[in-house]
């Protein structure tokens, strides 16, 4: 049975980052809300308690029964550290000043397992408004900073450890070492969870789960659906039926290119040209949500028509990944709908298909590593994320065939220039946006009054947060010049320098 670490989420912005760091050390872990604790089975090697935006002194602060985890190694981070101290009879008080940012350890218990190979003066990252001012007698102080005496402690004669700082962020320079000390030396994890191991166990599990049943999968050309398709293909071969729908909102030449790429992989795939069907339903719509819902509805209709042509199909495969699952069962419940057409939820009940999601335990970067393990070429696993509704949400306002054609040309120039400059793989996601704005320009001796294109490029790890890319001015100048000169109907190009939050990556 696969060994794992359970991370209890108290609502911290860093919880997913803890999971990513644990997995980078080749140890499988799962995030669960503090108020929905899973069964602690024999393969659980340890527990991590996350931070929280709450104070342990609040009446409505998250509570958990620590006795549930008796005899399991535990690492409590920030809020978790304060919670254990308070519940054990210690004192937690509000700091006179919020302790946020870099600090250095001025005391380290080098004989303690948690701090093996971590030197005095090691930099750590603090982010808390409360401070542990007193710990019970059976707590041993194992690290301090100049302003935080109880930076870390161990409950004597137990494998319960707590730290006031965040080892999961890169600002904590020895954070990875500390986590490895906990996982390996304290929990006894074997660090066997690798992409190769995931591929092997997942294919075997899919073969057992699906048997000789037929499965349909909607391919998008993206990383997630491509990796899911190859895993399923290796497990069940021709019983996997892939459907790639051309909604008329793809990038330039994408439909033909993706179909060709997939056929080289030996996939059983059918292409469906539904451009006119989608564009006719988008006519007159300007509200982003109405556009998304129209696209989602038509996709379901098209996919359902095609799926019914596969006799005796029993399963719907989806490329759902772990952040989708976490978001839908978060501490505060399903988050507010920012944009519809989300991966989680699948197709409607009337399809009466069971759902299989081979990637629903992986983060995006892990999906890419699995793709490399499967031998997928870089142009597939390195492809930027592309929204399900396609260019429809990069055309602000009503979508028409003419606007799609203009945007496809501008976007192709943009992406090709990023590739030629060696920048494509350094960007998380890039795309051009067609603005419903006309401005005055001069071409030759003539006055023009044409549309504007906005360029968007962001850096991110998983799309949850993102910062705009500082692309070289000379590259931006070349892209702008080429778009204006070659794409009829465009006379102005601007660059989006907004981060997420507060802006989203896509404009709609």
URBELPE-V329300 format. One record per residue. N is the residue number from 1. RES is the residue in one small letter. PHI is phi as a letter, one per 20 degrees, with the letter a starting at -180 (none if undefined). OMEGA is omega in whole degrees, -180 to 180 (* if undefined). NEAR is the number of other ideal C-beta (glycine too) atoms within 8 Angstrom. Layout:
# URBELPE-V329300
n: [N/N]
res: [RES/RES]
phi: [PHI/PHI]
omega: [OMEGA/OMEGA]
near: [NEAR/NEAR]
This chain:
# URBELPE-V329300
n: [1/2/3/4/5/6/7/8/9/10/11/12/13/14/15/16/17/18/19/20/21/22/23/24/25/26/27/28/29/30/31/32/33/34/35/36/37/38/39/40/41/42/43/44/45/46/47/48/49/50/51/52/53/54/55/56/57/58/59/60/61/62/63/64/65/66/67/68/69/70/71/72/73/74/75/76/77/78/79/80/81/82/83/84/85/86/87/88/89/90/91/92/93/94/95/96/97/98/99/100/101/102/103/104/105/106/107/108/109/110/111/112/113/114/115/116/117/118/119/120/121/122/123/124/125/126/127/128/129/130/131/132/133/134/135/136/137/138/139/140/141/142/143/144/145/146/147/148/149/150/151/152/153/154/155/156/157/158/159/160/161/162/163/164/165/166/167/168/169/170/171/172/173/174/175/176/177/178/179/180/181/182/183/184/185/186/187/188/189/190/191/192/193/194/195/196/197/198/199/200/201/202/203/204/205/206/207/208/209/210/211/212/213/214/215/216/217/218/219/220/221/222/223/224/225/226/227/228/229/230/231/232/233/234/235/236/237/238/239/240/241/242/243/244/245/246/247/248/249/250/251/252/253/254/255/256/257/258/259/260/261/262/263/264/265/266/267/268/269/270/271/272/273/274/275/276/277/278/279/280/281/282/283/284/285/286/287/288/289/290/291/292/293/294/295/296/297/298/299/300/301/302/303/304/305/306/307/308/309/310/311/312/313/314/315/316/317/318/319/320/321/322/323/324/325/326/327/328/329/330/331/332/333/334/335/336/337/338/339/340/341/342/343/344/345/346/347/348/349/350/351/352/353/354/355/356/357/358/359/360/361/362/363/364/365/366/367/368/369/370/371/372/373/374/375/376/377/378/379/380/381/382/383/384/385/386/387/388/389/390/391/392/393/394/395/396/397/398/399/400/401/402/403/404/405/406/407/408/409/410/411/412/413/414/415/416/417/418/419/420/421/422/423/424/425/426/427/428/429/430/431/432/433/434/435/436/437/438/439/440/441/442/443/444/445/446/447/448/449/450/451/452/453/454/455/456/457/458/459/460/461/462/463/464/465/466/467/468/469/470/471/472/473/474/475/476/477/478/479/480/481/482/483/484/485/486/487/488/489/490/491/492/493/494/495/496/497/498/499/500/501/502/503/504/505/506/507/508]
res: [x/x/x/x/x/x/x/x/x/x/x/x/x/x/x/x/x/x/x/x/x/x/x/x/x/x/x/x/x/x/x/x/x/x/x/x/x/x/x/x/x/x/x/x/x/x/x/x/x/x/x/x/x/x/x/x/x/x/x/x/x/x/x/x/x/x/x/x/x/x/x/x/x/x/x/x/x/x/x/x/x/x/x/x/x/x/x/x/x/x/x/x/x/x/x/x/x/x/x/x/x/x/x/x/x/x/x/x/x/x/x/x/x/x/x/x/x/x/x/x/x/x/x/x/x/x/x/x/x/x/x/x/x/x/x/x/x/x/x/x/x/x/x/x/x/x/x/x/x/x/x/x/x/x/x/x/x/x/x/x/x/x/x/x/x/x/x/x/x/x/x/x/x/x/x/x/x/x/x/x/x/x/x/x/x/x/x/x/x/x/x/x/x/x/x/x/x/x/x/x/x/x/x/x/x/x/x/x/x/x/x/x/x/x/x/x/x/x/x/x/x/x/x/x/x/x/x/x/x/x/x/x/x/x/x/x/x/x/x/x/x/x/x/x/x/x/x/x/x/x/x/x/x/x/x/x/x/x/x/x/x/x/x/x/x/x/x/x/x/x/x/x/x/x/x/x/x/x/x/x/x/x/x/x/x/x/x/x/x/x/x/x/x/x/x/x/x/x/x/x/x/x/x/x/x/x/x/x/x/x/x/x/x/x/x/x/x/x/x/x/x/x/x/x/x/x/x/x/x/x/x/x/x/x/x/x/x/x/x/x/x/x/x/x/x/x/x/x/x/x/x/x/x/x/x/x/x/x/x/x/x/x/x/x/x/x/x/x/x/x/x/x/x/x/x/x/x/x/x/x/x/x/x/x/x/x/x/x/x/x/x/x/x/x/x/x/x/x/x/x/x/x/x/x/x/x/x/x/x/x/x/x/x/x/x/x/x/x/x/x/x/x/x/x/x/x/x/x/x/x/x/x/x/x/x/x/x/x/x/x/x/x/x/x/x/x/x/x/x/x/x/x/x/x/x/x/x/x/x/x/x/x/x/x/x/x/x/x/x/x/x/x/x/x/x/x/x/x/x/x/x/x/x/x/x/x/x/x/x/x/x/x/x/x/x/x/x/x/x/x/x/x/x/x/x/x/x/x]
phi: [none/f/f/b/d/e/d/e/e/d/o/f/f/e/g/f/f/g/f/f/f/f/f/f/e/m/c/f/b/c/e/c/f/g/e/b/f/f/f/e/e/f/e/f/e/a/c/d/e/e/f/a/f/e/d/f/e/f/f/e/f/g/c/b/e/f/f/g/d/g/m/d/g/c/c/d/d/l/g/g/f/f/f/f/f/f/f/e/o/e/c/c/c/f/f/f/c/f/e/c/o/f/b/c/f/d/b/c/e/f/f/e/g/f/d/f/m/d/e/g/m/g/f/c/d/e/b/b/d/d/c/f/e/b/d/f/f/e/d/d/f/c/a/b/d/f/d/c/f/e/e/a/b/c/f/g/m/c/d/d/c/b/c/e/e/d/f/f/e/f/f/e/f/d/f/f/f/f/f/f/g/f/f/e/f/e/e/m/f/e/l/d/e/c/g/f/f/f/g/f/f/f/f/f/f/f/f/f/f/e/l/d/f/e/c/d/c/e/e/d/n/e/f/f/f/f/f/f/f/f/g/f/f/f/e/c/l/f/f/e/d/e/c/d/e/e/e/m/c/e/f/g/m/f/g/f/f/f/g/f/f/f/f/f/e/n/f/e/c/c/e/c/e/c/g/f/f/f/f/f/f/e/g/n/e/c/f/g/f/f/f/f/f/f/f/f/f/f/f/g/f/f/f/f/g/f/f/f/e/e/f/m/f/c/c/d/e/c/e/g/d/f/g/f/f/g/f/e/c/f/g/e/n/g/f/g/f/e/b/e/m/e/f/f/o/m/e/f/f/f/f/l/d/f/d/c/c/f/d/f/d/d/e/g/f/f/g/f/f/f/g/f/f/f/n/f/f/f/f/e/f/e/f/f/g/c/f/g/f/m/f/f/e/d/d/f/n/f/e/c/f/f/f/g/f/f/f/g/f/f/f/f/f/f/f/f/f/f/f/f/e/m/d/g/f/e/d/f/b/c/a/e/c/e/e/e/c/d/c/f/b/c/c/m/d/d/e/d/b/c/e/d/d/d/d/c/b/c/d/a/d/c/n/f/c/b/c/f/e/e/f/g/g/f/f/f/f/f/f/g/f/f/f/f/f/d/d/f/o/d/c/b/c/c/d/e/d/e/d/d/f/e/e/e/f/e/e/c]
omega: [-177/178/-178/174/175/175/178/-175/174/176/-178/175/-176/-173/179/180/175/-179/-179/-180/178/-178/176/176/176/174/180/178/177/175/176/176/-179/-177/177/-175/179/174/-179/-176/-173/180/176/-175/-179/-177/172/175/-175/170/-177/173/-179/169/179/-179/179/179/-178/-180/178/-179/177/179/-177/179/178/-172/177/176/175/174/-178/172/-179/-176/173/179/180/179/179/-178/180/-180/-179/-178/-178/177/177/-178/176/-178/177/177/177/173/179/-179/-174/176/-174/173/180/-179/177/170/178/174/-175/179/-179/-177/-175/-175/176/178/175/-171/171/180/177/-179/177/-178/179/176/-178/178/178/178/174/-177/180/177/178/-176/-178/175/179/178/-177/175/178/167/-178/-176/-179/-178/-178/178/177/177/172/172/-172/177/175/173/176/-178/180/179/-179/-177/-177/-179/-174/-179/-175/179/173/-166/178/-178/179/178/180/179/178/176/-180/-175/-173/-174/-176/-179/-180/179/-176/178/-177/-177/-177/176/179/179/178/180/-177/-176/-178/178/179/-180/178/178/179/-177/-170/-180/179/-178/176/-176/172/-179/175/178/179/-173/-180/-176/-172/-177/179/180/177/-179/-178/176/-180/179/179/-179/-171/174/-174/175/173/179/-179/180/180/-174/172/-178/-180/-175/179/176/-177/177/-175/-177/-178/-178/-179/178/-179/179/-178/-180/177/180/177/-178/175/-170/177/176/-178/179/-179/-175/-175/-179/180/-176/179/180/178/-178/177/-179/178/-180/-177/-179/178/178/-180/-178/178/179/179/-180/-179/178/179/180/-179/-178/179/177/-177/-180/-180/177/174/-175/173/177/-176/-174/169/177/179/179/180/178/-168/178/177/-179/-180/-177/-175/179/-175/-180/-177/-178/179/-175/-180/-179/175/177/179/180/-179/-178/-176/179/174/-178/-173/-176/-174/178/175/178/172/-175/174/-175/-173/-177/-170/172/-172/167/-175/-179/177/176/180/179/177/177/178/177/179/179/178/-179/-174/-176/175/-175/178/-177/178/172/180/-173/178/179/175/-175/180/-180/170/171/-177/-176/-175/178/175/179/180/179/178/-179/179/-177/178/-180/-179/-179/180/177/-180/-176/180/178/176/179/-179/-180/-179/-176/-173/-177/178/-179/178/-178/178/178/177/-180/179/-177/178/-175/174/-179/-178/176/178/176/-171/178/-175/174/177/176/-170/-172/179/175/173/176/-179/174/-177/171/180/174/-177/179/-180/171/-178/175/-179/-178/177/-180/180/-179/-177/177/178/-180/180/180/-179/-178/-178/179/-177/-178/-170/-176/-179/180/179/177/179/178/178/-179/-176/180/178/178/175/-15/8/180/171/-179/175/-179/177/*]
near: [5/7/12/11/16/13/15/14/13/16/12/13/4/12/14/12/9/13/13/13/13/14/13/7/13/8/14/10/12/11/9/11/9/12/7/7/9/7/3/9/6/4/8/12/13/16/13/16/15/17/13/12/5/11/8/11/8/7/3/4/11/12/5/11/5/7/5/8/9/5/3/11/12/12/16/13/17/15/16/17/16/14/15/14/17/10/7/11/4/11/8/12/8/8/10/3/4/6/13/6/7/8/15/10/14/8/8/11/10/7/3/10/7/14/13/10/6/12/7/7/7/11/11/18/13/14/10/14/7/12/12/14/7/5/10/8/3/7/13/9/12/12/12/12/13/7/5/12/5/13/13/16/14/13/12/7/4/6/9/10/16/14/15/14/13/15/14/12/10/4/9/14/7/13/15/10/10/14/14/10/15/14/16/11/9/14/11/7/12/5/9/7/11/7/10/7/9/13/12/8/9/11/11/8/8/14/10/7/7/13/6/5/9/12/16/16/16/12/14/10/12/10/13/13/13/15/17/15/16/13/16/15/13/8/11/13/7/5/10/15/13/14/14/16/11/11/12/11/11/10/10/7/7/9/11/7/8/11/11/8/11/14/9/6/10/5/12/7/11/8/8/10/6/12/9/7/9/13/13/7/10/13/8/5/10/7/6/8/8/9/16/15/10/11/18/12/9/13/11/10/8/12/13/11/8/13/14/6/6/10/5/5/11/8/13/14/15/12/14/11/14/10/12/12/11/10/10/8/8/12/10/5/5/6/8/3/5/5/11/8/9/7/9/9/4/6/8/5/4/5/9/4/11/6/9/13/10/10/15/10/6/11/13/14/9/11/15/12/9/15/14/10/10/11/5/11/6/5/6/11/13/8/10/9/10/10/8/8/11/12/14/12/13/16/13/9/6/10/13/8/7/7/11/14/8/14/15/11/11/14/14/11/13/14/12/8/12/13/9/6/8/7/12/11/6/7/13/10/13/13/12/13/14/14/10/6/6/6/9/6/10/8/6/4/3/6/6/9/7/10/13/12/16/12/14/14/10/15/9/13/8/10/11/7/7/12/9/12/11/3/9/7/6/6/12/11/8/9/13/9/8/10/15/11/5/7/11/4/7/14/10/11/12/9/8/10/4/7/10/12/5/5/8/7/10/10/9/9]
